[in-house]
Amino acid sequence: MNTIQKIWKGSPNFWIGRKGYKPELIVIHIMDGTLSGTDAWFANPASQVSAHYGIGENGEIHQYVKEEDAAWHAGRVDAPSAKLVKANVNPNLYTIGIEHEGKPEDKWTDEMKQASASLIREICQRWQIPIDRDHIIGHYQIYSKKPDCPSHDKKILNELVALASQQQANPSLVEEGIKKIEEGLALIKQTLK
Ligand SMILES: [Zn+2]
């Protein structure tokens, strides 16, 4: 099975390694802004933040930090509601963070949902993480002071889990999804010419 295409952007904001932990949960975020704005923010050492991935509304995937390393996307814990949050361990050490373009009130594009689901499925396979709502969580479930990350519409998380499980059950859907994203990108490139 193909791995999905990612564009490496990099960020100086991360820890090398995970202090003995490995990725166990995937944390879904909203950028509250654009993909290019996030590229710049994560590239800036002064921001002190990053995530492993950022996904654009057109389905483009940017990578900032290697999965083996700890990105700085969910370091604060406040009244966590996710049941697999560990006591007294920085969540950055055992999570992978995925940012999404847009604002909490936005409706997600199909391209962004498909790309996110493909990436979730790939990560889950790589790290033996079950694809369910206990392991794919919203940022708000770790940090209650960010109730709108990733979205006003909490059903989006169920939708991502459902899409990713469908893809796992039927790998041809992944190929189709990749094809759709590539077609979309080709169209965008053509329009920009
Ligand atoms: Zn967040």
Boltz pocket constraint, residues with backbone or C-beta under 6 A from the ligand:
constraints:
  - pocket:
      binder: B
      contacts: [[A, 28], [A, 29], [A, 30], [A, 73], [A, 139], [A, 146], [A, 149], [A, 150]]
      max_distance: 6.0
